[in-house]
């Protein structure tokens, strides 16, 4: 028979919990970085939209506005 001792079983259980915790932590970090990246993209785009308005550039304004809608979709808003 290939029975494991109580100590070995506890070590295996601890390793599984650690892997699960690491996965959740990595997922959280990835989500946080994605949100930061989207915020930076959005802020840059808003500045470009403001410049297009200041220069009365309708074509660029419409193009940038469409991009903003896409970013907002990625945000879930």
C-alpha positions as CSV (number, residue, x, y, z in Angstrom):
1,X,0.0,0.0,0.0
2,X,1.0,3.6,-0.7
3,X,-0.5,5.4,2.3
4,X,0.7,8.8,3.2
5,X,1.4,10.0,6.7
6,X,-0.7,12.7,8.4
7,X,2.3,15.1,8.1
8,X,2.6,14.4,4.3
9,X,-1.1,15.0,3.8
10,X,-0.9,18.2,5.7
11,X,2.0,19.4,3.6
12,X,0.1,18.5,0.4
13,X,-2.9,20.4,1.6
14,X,-0.9,23.5,2.6
15,X,0.8,23.5,-0.9
16,X,-2.6,23.3,-2.6
17,X,-3.9,26.2,-0.5
18,X,-0.7,28.2,-1.3
19,X,-1.1,27.7,-5.0
20,X,-4.8,28.8,-4.8
21,X,-3.8,31.9,-2.8
22,X,-1.1,32.7,-5.3
23,X,-3.5,32.3,-8.2
24,X,-6.0,34.7,-6.6
25,X,-3.3,37.2,-5.8
26,X,-1.9,37.0,-9.4
27,X,-5.4,37.5,-10.8
28,X,-6.0,40.5,-8.5
29,X,-2.7,42.1,-9.6
30,X,-3.5,41.5,-13.2
31,X,-6.9,43.2,-12.8
32,X,-5.4,46.1,-11.0
33,X,-2.8,46.7,-13.7
34,X,-5.4,46.4,-16.4
35,X,-7.5,49.1,-14.7
36,X,-4.5,51.4,-14.3
37,X,-3.7,50.9,-18.0
38,X,-7.3,51.7,-19.0
39,X,-7.3,54.8,-16.8
40,X,-4.1,56.1,-18.4
41,X,-5.5,55.4,-21.9
42,X,-8.7,57.2,-21.0
43,X,-7.0,60.2,-19.5
44,X,-4.8,60.6,-22.6
45,X,-7.8,60.3,-24.9
46,X,-9.8,62.9,-22.9
47,X,-6.9,65.3,-23.3
48,X,-6.8,64.7,-27.1
49,X,-10.6,65.2,-27.2
50,X,-10.2,68.5,-25.4
51,X,-7.5,69.6,-27.9
52,X,-9.8,68.6,-30.8
53,X,-12.6,70.8,-29.3
54,X,-10.2,73.7,-28.7
55,X,-9.1,73.5,-32.4
56,X,-12.7,72.9,-33.6
57,X,-11.5,69.7,-35.3
58,X,-14.8,67.9,-35.8
59,X,-13.4,64.9,-37.7
60,X,-10.8,64.2,-35.0
61,X,-13.3,64.8,-32.3
62,X,-15.7,62.2,-33.7
63,X,-12.9,59.7,-34.2
64,X,-11.6,60.2,-30.6
65,X,-15.1,60.0,-29.2
66,X,-15.6,56.6,-30.8
67,X,-12.4,55.5,-29.2
68,X,-13.6,56.8,-25.9
69,X,-16.8,54.8,-26.2
70,X,-14.8,51.6,-26.8
71,X,-12.6,52.3,-23.8
72,X,-15.7,52.9,-21.7
73,X,-17.1,49.5,-22.9
74,X,-13.8,47.9,-21.7
75,X,-14.4,49.6,-18.3
76,X,-17.9,48.1,-18.2
77,X,-19.6,51.5,-18.2
